[in-house]
Amino acid sequence: MVLTINVAVLLAVILFFLLRRKVQARSRGDQMVTMALAVAFGVVVAPTDFGQSILNAVGQLAEGTTDSGSP
């Protein structure tokens, strides 16, 4: 029996639990670890189809908000 772990899912779970904690109790080191894990998660997810669909959705949203401000 072989157990495989998807790195993106593992990082997402770790980030979920780190971000659920109370903000005022965090040290600078804890914030740096959370930031590093978030960047690593983004790098792992970005080349996947799911990551590309999120990128396209955010891009369309940003384009729509910038177009709505122009006359």
MITORKE-354561 format. One record per residue: residue in three letters; x, y, z of N, C-alpha, C in turn; residue number from 1. Coordinates in steps of 0.1 Angstrom, whole numbers, plus 5000, padded with zeros to 4 digits. Layout:
BEGIN
+------+------+------+------+------+------+------+------+------+------+------+
: resn :  nc1 :  nc2 :  nc3 : cac1 : cac2 : cac3 :  cc1 :  cc2 :  cc3 : resi :
+------+------+------+------+------+------+------+------+------+------+------+
:  ALA :    X :    Y :    Z :    X :    Y :    Z :    X :    Y :    Z :  NUM :
...
+------+------+------+------+------+------+------+------+------+------+------+
//
This chain:
BEGIN
+------+------+------+------+------+------+------+------+------+------+------+
: resn :  nc1 :  nc2 :  nc3 : cac1 : cac2 : cac3 :  cc1 :  cc2 :  cc3 : resi :
+------+------+------+------+------+------+------+------+------+------+------+
:  MET : 5008 : 4988 : 5000 : 5000 : 5000 : 5000 : 5009 : 5012 : 5000 :    1 :
:  VAL : 5006 : 5022 : 4991 : 5014 : 5034 : 4989 : 5005 : 5046 : 4993 :    2 :
:  LEU : 5010 : 5054 : 5002 : 5003 : 5066 : 5006 : 5009 : 5078 : 4999 :    3 :
:  THR : 5001 : 5085 : 4991 : 5006 : 5097 : 4985 : 4999 : 5109 : 4991 :    4 :
:  ILE : 5007 : 5120 : 4992 : 5002 : 5132 : 4998 : 5004 : 5143 : 4988 :    5 :
:  ASN : 4993 : 5150 : 4984 : 4994 : 5162 : 4975 : 4999 : 5174 : 4983 :    6 :
:  VAL : 5010 : 5179 : 4979 : 5017 : 5190 : 4986 : 5008 : 5202 : 4987 :    7 :
:  ALA : 5001 : 5205 : 4977 : 4992 : 5217 : 4977 : 4981 : 5215 : 4988 :    8 :
:  VAL : 4975 : 5204 : 4989 : 4965 : 5201 : 4999 : 4971 : 5202 : 5013 :    9 :
:  LEU : 4983 : 5196 : 5014 : 4989 : 5197 : 5027 : 4992 : 5211 : 5032 :   10 :
:  LEU : 4998 : 5219 : 5022 : 5000 : 5233 : 5025 : 4987 : 5241 : 5028 :   11 :
:  ALA : 4977 : 5238 : 5021 : 4964 : 5245 : 5023 : 4959 : 5242 : 5037 :   12 :
:  VAL : 4960 : 5229 : 5042 : 4955 : 5226 : 5055 : 4964 : 5233 : 5066 :   13 :
:  ILE : 4977 : 5233 : 5064 : 4986 : 5240 : 5073 : 4982 : 5255 : 5074 :   14 :
:  LEU : 4980 : 5261 : 5063 : 4977 : 5275 : 5062 : 4964 : 5278 : 5069 :   15 :
:  PHE : 4954 : 5269 : 5066 : 4941 : 5270 : 5073 : 4942 : 5271 : 5088 :   16 :
:  PHE : 4949 : 5262 : 5093 : 4950 : 5261 : 5108 : 4959 : 5273 : 5113 :   17 :
:  LEU : 4969 : 5277 : 5106 : 4977 : 5288 : 5110 : 4969 : 5301 : 5110 :   18 :
:  LEU : 4961 : 5303 : 5100 : 4953 : 5315 : 5099 : 4941 : 5316 : 5108 :   19 :
:  ARG : 4937 : 5304 : 5113 : 4925 : 5304 : 5122 : 4929 : 5309 : 5136 :   20 :
:  ARG : 4942 : 5309 : 5139 : 4946 : 5314 : 5153 : 4943 : 5329 : 5154 :   21 :
:  LYS : 4943 : 5333 : 5167 : 4941 : 5347 : 5170 : 4953 : 5355 : 5165 :   22 :
:  VAL : 4950 : 5367 : 5159 : 4960 : 5375 : 5153 : 4969 : 5382 : 5164 :   23 :
:  GLN : 4963 : 5386 : 5175 : 4971 : 5394 : 5185 : 4982 : 5385 : 5192 :   24 :
:  ALA : 4981 : 5372 : 5191 : 4990 : 5363 : 5198 : 5002 : 5359 : 5189 :   25 :
:  ARG : 5003 : 5365 : 5177 : 5013 : 5360 : 5168 : 5026 : 5368 : 5170 :   26 :
:  SER : 5037 : 5361 : 5169 : 5050 : 5367 : 5169 : 5055 : 5370 : 5155 :   27 :
:  ARG : 5066 : 5378 : 5154 : 5071 : 5381 : 5140 : 5075 : 5368 : 5133 :   28 :
:  GLY : 5081 : 5359 : 5140 : 5086 : 5347 : 5134 : 5074 : 5338 : 5129 :   29 :
:  ASP : 5063 : 5338 : 5136 : 5051 : 5331 : 5132 : 5045 : 5337 : 5120 :   30 :
:  GLN : 5045 : 5350 : 5119 : 5040 : 5357 : 5107 : 5049 : 5354 : 5095 :   31 :
:  MET : 5062 : 5353 : 5097 : 5071 : 5350 : 5086 : 5069 : 5336 : 5081 :   32 :
:  VAL : 5067 : 5326 : 5090 : 5064 : 5313 : 5086 : 5051 : 5312 : 5078 :   33 :
:  THR : 5041 : 5319 : 5083 : 5028 : 5319 : 5076 : 5029 : 5325 : 5062 :   34 :
:  MET : 5037 : 5335 : 5061 : 5039 : 5342 : 5048 : 5046 : 5332 : 5038 :   35 :
:  ALA : 5057 : 5326 : 5043 : 5065 : 5317 : 5035 : 5056 : 5305 : 5030 :   36 :
:  LEU : 5048 : 5300 : 5039 : 5039 : 5289 : 5035 : 5028 : 5293 : 5025 :   37 :
:  ALA : 5023 : 5306 : 5026 : 5014 : 5311 : 5016 : 5020 : 5312 : 5003 :   38 :
:  VAL : 5033 : 5317 : 5002 : 5040 : 5319 : 4990 : 5043 : 5305 : 4984 :   39 :
:  ALA : 5047 : 5295 : 4992 : 5049 : 5282 : 4987 : 5037 : 5276 : 4981 :   40 :
:  PHE : 5025 : 5278 : 4988 : 5013 : 5273 : 4983 : 5009 : 5279 : 4970 :   41 :
:  GLY : 5011 : 5292 : 4968 : 5009 : 5298 : 4956 : 5017 : 5293 : 4944 :   42 :
:  VAL : 5030 : 5290 : 4947 : 5039 : 5285 : 4937 : 5035 : 5271 : 4933 :   43 :
:  VAL : 5030 : 5263 : 4943 : 5026 : 5249 : 4940 : 5013 : 5249 : 4932 :   44 :
:  VAL : 5004 : 5258 : 4935 : 4991 : 5257 : 4929 : 4991 : 5264 : 4915 :   45 :
:  ALA : 4999 : 5274 : 4913 : 4999 : 5282 : 4901 : 4999 : 5275 : 4888 :   46 :
:  PRO : 5008 : 5265 : 4886 : 5008 : 5258 : 4873 : 4997 : 5248 : 4871 :   47 :
:  THR : 4988 : 5246 : 4880 : 4978 : 5236 : 4878 : 4966 : 5242 : 4871 :   48 :
:  ASP : 4957 : 5234 : 4866 : 4945 : 5240 : 4860 : 4936 : 5248 : 4870 :   49 :
:  PHE : 4936 : 5243 : 4882 : 4928 : 5250 : 4893 : 4934 : 5264 : 4895 :   50 :
:  GLY : 4948 : 5265 : 4896 : 4954 : 5277 : 4898 : 4953 : 5287 : 4886 :   51 :
:  GLN : 4953 : 5281 : 4874 : 4951 : 5290 : 4862 : 4936 : 5295 : 4862 :   52 :
:  SER : 4927 : 5287 : 4866 : 4913 : 5292 : 4866 : 4911 : 5303 : 4877 :   53 :
:  ILE : 4917 : 5302 : 4888 : 4917 : 5312 : 4898 : 4923 : 5325 : 4893 :   54 :
:  LEU : 4935 : 5324 : 4886 : 4942 : 5335 : 4880 : 4933 : 5342 : 4870 :   55 :
:  ASN : 4926 : 5335 : 4861 : 4918 : 5340 : 4851 : 4906 : 5348 : 4858 :   56 :
:  ALA : 4900 : 5341 : 4868 : 4888 : 5348 : 4875 : 4892 : 5361 : 4882 :   57 :
:  VAL : 4904 : 5361 : 4888 : 4908 : 5373 : 4895 : 4912 : 5384 : 4885 :   58 :
:  GLY : 4918 : 5379 : 4874 : 4921 : 5389 : 4863 : 4909 : 5395 : 4857 :   59 :
:  GLN : 4898 : 5387 : 4854 : 4886 : 5393 : 4849 : 4879 : 5402 : 4859 :   60 :
:  LEU : 4880 : 5399 : 4872 : 4874 : 5407 : 4882 : 4882 : 5421 : 4883 :   61 :
:  ALA : 4895 : 5420 : 4882 : 4903 : 5432 : 4883 : 4900 : 5441 : 4870 :   62 :
:  GLU : 4899 : 5434 : 4859 : 4896 : 5441 : 4846 : 4883 : 5448 : 4847 :   63 :
:  GLY : 4873 : 5441 : 4852 : 4859 : 5447 : 4853 : 4859 : 5459 : 4862 :   64 :
:  THR : 4866 : 5458 : 4874 : 4866 : 5470 : 4883 : 4874 : 5481 : 4877 :   65 :
:  THR : 4884 : 5479 : 4870 : 4891 : 5491 : 4864 : 4884 : 5496 : 4852 :   66 :
:  ASP : 4876 : 5488 : 4844 : 4868 : 5493 : 4833 : 4856 : 5501 : 4838 :   67 :
:  SER : 4851 : 5497 : 4850 : 4839 : 5504 : 4855 : 4842 : 5518 : 4860 :   68 :
:  GLY : 4854 : 5521 : 4863 : 4858 : 5535 : 4867 : 4861 : 5544 : 4856 :   69 :
:  SER : 4862 : 5539 : 4843 : 4865 : 5548 : 4832 : 4852 : 5553 : 4826 :   70 :
:  PRO : 4852 : 5565 : 4821 : 4840 : 5571 : 4815 : 4837 : 5565 : 4801 :   71 :
+------+------+------+------+------+------+------+------+------+------+------+
//
